Amino acid sequence: MADKPCQHILQLETLVHPKKHECEECVKTGGTWLHLRTCQTCGGTFCCDSSPSRHMTAHFHATGHPVVISAEPGERWIWCYEDQSFAEY
């Protein structure tokens, strides 16, 4: 993990927050999730790697959208898949 936020994170001007507290893909398939992340490129909200389907990681690999925030209430952090960079806000 990087020691300081990467350029993808530093270039964010505003944060995109979830519209709903649910994984868009799990809702379609009847799946379940543990924690949610919101993509900072398109605004999609998907489940984390601790969830059975790992939809956010799949979204990154399919789209190349690198930066997500936690969509969990009370959590204030950002992650960049591409650079393995973390920051709190």
C-alpha positions as a Python dict, from the first residue, in 0.01 Angstrom:
ca = {
    (1, 'M'): (0, 0, 0),
    (2, 'A'): (128, 346, -87),
    (3, 'D'): (247, 575, 196),
    (4, 'K'): (49, 874, 68),
    (5, 'P'): (-253, 918, -159),
    (6, 'C'): (-193, 857, -529),
    (7, 'Q'): (-268, 1102, -808),
    (8, 'H'): (-606, 936, -878),
    (9, 'I'): (-717, 1021, -524),
    (10, 'L'): (-554, 1363, -516),
    (11, 'Q'): (-730, 1463, -839),
    (12, 'L'): (-1080, 1409, -694),
    (13, 'E'): (-1258, 1743, -664),
    (14, 'T'): (-1579, 1615, -503),
    (15, 'L'): (-1683, 1278, -370),
    (16, 'V'): (-1970, 1075, -512),
    (17, 'H'): (-2182, 920, -236),
    (18, 'P'): (-2420, 625, -276),
    (19, 'K'): (-2774, 686, -393),
    (20, 'K'): (-2895, 371, -215),
    (21, 'H'): (-2736, 153, 51),
    (22, 'E'): (-2736, -164, -161),
    (23, 'C'): (-2514, -346, -409),
    (24, 'E'): (-2654, -280, -756),
    (25, 'E'): (-2546, -623, -886),
    (26, 'C'): (-2654, -824, -580),
    (27, 'V'): (-3001, -666, -606),
    (28, 'K'): (-3025, -790, -968),
    (29, 'T'): (-2915, -1145, -882),
    (30, 'G'): (-3069, -1185, -536),
    (31, 'G'): (-2724, -1196, -376),
    (32, 'T'): (-2610, -1072, -37),
    (33, 'W'): (-2334, -833, 66),
    (34, 'L'): (-2139, -736, 377),
    (35, 'H'): (-2000, -389, 301),
    (36, 'L'): (-2046, -143, 17),
    (37, 'R'): (-1816, 78, -190),
    (38, 'T'): (-1908, 361, -428),
    (39, 'C'): (-1715, 415, -753),
    (40, 'Q'): (-1586, 770, -785),
    (41, 'T'): (-1596, 758, -1165),
    (42, 'C'): (-1953, 643, -1236),
    (43, 'G'): (-2124, 650, -895),
    (44, 'G'): (-2210, 279, -893),
    (45, 'T'): (-2234, 114, -553),
    (46, 'F'): (-2119, -247, -526),
    (47, 'C'): (-2017, -501, -261),
    (48, 'C'): (-1666, -536, -118),
    (49, 'D'): (-1419, -825, -132),
    (50, 'S'): (-1553, -967, 196),
    (51, 'S'): (-1887, -1020, 22),
    (52, 'P'): (-1950, -1343, -169),
    (53, 'S'): (-1960, -1186, -517),
    (54, 'R'): (-1692, -914, -482),
    (55, 'H'): (-1874, -689, -729),
    (56, 'M'): (-1666, -374, -673),
    (57, 'T'): (-1341, -548, -765),
    (58, 'A'): (-1514, -699, -1069),
    (59, 'H'): (-1637, -349, -1161),
    (60, 'F'): (-1280, -215, -1144),
    (61, 'H'): (-1149, -494, -1368),
    (62, 'A'): (-1433, -450, -1618),
    (63, 'T'): (-1423, -69, -1637),
    (64, 'G'): (-1082, 47, -1515),
    (65, 'H'): (-1250, 288, -1272),
    (66, 'P'): (-979, 303, -1006),
    (67, 'V'): (-1111, 495, -703),
    (68, 'V'): (-1384, 400, -455),
    (69, 'I'): (-1502, 528, -120),
    (70, 'S'): (-1657, 326, 156),
    (71, 'A'): (-2033, 353, 139),
    (72, 'E'): (-2065, 239, 500),
    (73, 'P'): (-2213, 490, 747),
    (74, 'G'): (-1941, 644, 963),
    (75, 'E'): (-1652, 527, 742),
    (76, 'R'): (-1458, 802, 564),
    (77, 'W'): (-1191, 648, 346),
    (78, 'I'): (-1089, 626, -20),
    (79, 'W'): (-913, 340, -200),
    (80, 'C'): (-742, 330, -540),
    (81, 'Y'): (-734, -18, -691),
    (82, 'E'): (-481, 77, -956),
    (83, 'D'): (-219, 217, -720),
    (84, 'Q'): (-315, 27, -402),
    (85, 'S'): (-343, 368, -234),
    (86, 'F'): (-552, 452, 73),
    (87, 'A'): (-656, 782, 229),
    (88, 'E'): (-898, 901, 494),
    (89, 'Y'): (-1110, 1212, 446),
}
